[in-house]
Amino acid sequence: MNHLLNVKDVCAAMGGVSKSSVYNLVRARLLTEQVHPMGGRASRWLKSELDAILAAQIAGKSKDDIKALVADLHAKRGGAV
């Protein structure tokens, strides 16, 4: 089972960034898009995806590498969460 994180959890995991920074990272394709598990407005992120992105950042990967990782993570979703 994949754990889901709300935006506050994502902010905290990313070192205390703001909510707007999280959404800016999504727009810049440096963070995976959020999912809406109940079909409503609630946004959640997959913990496994966030962990992979944070590990890439810690490893010193470039923005282009992280964008490629984000694209790969989206492709692996295959419409299922």
C-alpha positions as semicolon CSV with decimal commas, in nm:
position;residue;x (nm);y (nm);z (nm)
1;M;0,000;0,000;0,000
2;N;0,124;0,347;-0,086
3;H;0,094;0,613;0,181
4;L;-0,061;0,945;0,085
5;L;0,067;1,278;0,214
6;N;-0,123;1,604;0,233
7;V;0,037;1,933;0,134
8;K;0,142;2,013;0,492
9;D;0,325;1,680;0,513
10;V;0,496;1,748;0,178
11;C;0,600;2,096;0,297
12;A;0,751;1,948;0,613
13;A;0,928;1,667;0,426
14;M;1,084;1,923;0,193
15;G;1,237;2,119;0,477
16;G;0,952;2,355;0,558
17;V;0,883;2,503;0,216
18;S;0,557;2,691;0,166
19;K;0,243;2,545;0,009
20;S;0,286;2,777;-0,289
21;S;0,641;2,648;-0,334
22;V;0,508;2,292;-0,353
23;Y;0,261;2,386;-0,625
24;N;0,532;2,586;-0,808
25;L;0,752;2,275;-0,808
26;V;0,464;2,075;-0,957
27;R;0,420;2,337;-1,231
28;A;0,795;2,329;-1,297
29;R;0,774;1,946;-1,323
30;L;1,018;1,908;-1,034
31;L;0,757;1,734;-0,818
32;T;0,494;1,484;-0,919
33;E;0,138;1,598;-0,964
34;Q;-0,094;1,541;-0,676
35;V;-0,365;1,275;-0,679
36;H;-0,724;1,315;-0,572
37;P;-0,806;0,980;-0,410
38;M;-1,166;1,057;-0,323
39;G;-1,239;1,244;-0,644
40;G;-1,274;1,572;-0,459
41;R;-1,056;1,874;-0,406
42;A;-0,825;1,713;-0,150
43;S;-0,472;1,689;-0,290
44;R;-0,241;1,409;-0,186
45;W;0,105;1,299;-0,294
46;L;0,241;0,948;-0,301
47;K;0,503;0,910;-0,031
48;S;0,710;0,672;-0,242
49;E;0,730;0,932;-0,521
50;L;0,827;1,211;-0,283
51;D;1,093;0,987;-0,127
52;A;1,240;0,914;-0,472
53;I;1,251;1,285;-0,561
54;L;1,409;1,381;-0,229
55;A;1,670;1,104;-0,269
56;A;1,756;1,240;-0,615
57;Q;1,794;1,592;-0,474
58;I;2,014;1,468;-0,191
59;A;2,226;1,278;-0,446
60;G;2,285;1,608;-0,626
61;K;2,090;1,526;-0,940
62;S;2,033;1,812;-1,183
63;K;1,694;1,972;-1,247
64;D;1,682;1,795;-1,582
65;D;1,747;1,461;-1,410
66;I;1,471;1,530;-1,158
67;K;1,229;1,630;-1,436
68;A;1,306;1,298;-1,607
69;L;1,247;1,116;-1,279
70;V;0,914;1,294;-1,230
71;A;0,808;1,199;-1,585
72;D;0,906;0,837;-1,516
73;L;0,712;0,832;-1,189
74;H;0,403;0,968;-1,367
75;A;0,438;0,704;-1,637
76;K;0,465;0,427;-1,377
77;R;0,138;0,533;-1,219
78;G;-0,046;0,409;-1,524
79;G;-0,365;0,574;-1,406
80;A;-0,373;0,362;-1,089
81;V;-0,296;0,491;-0,743
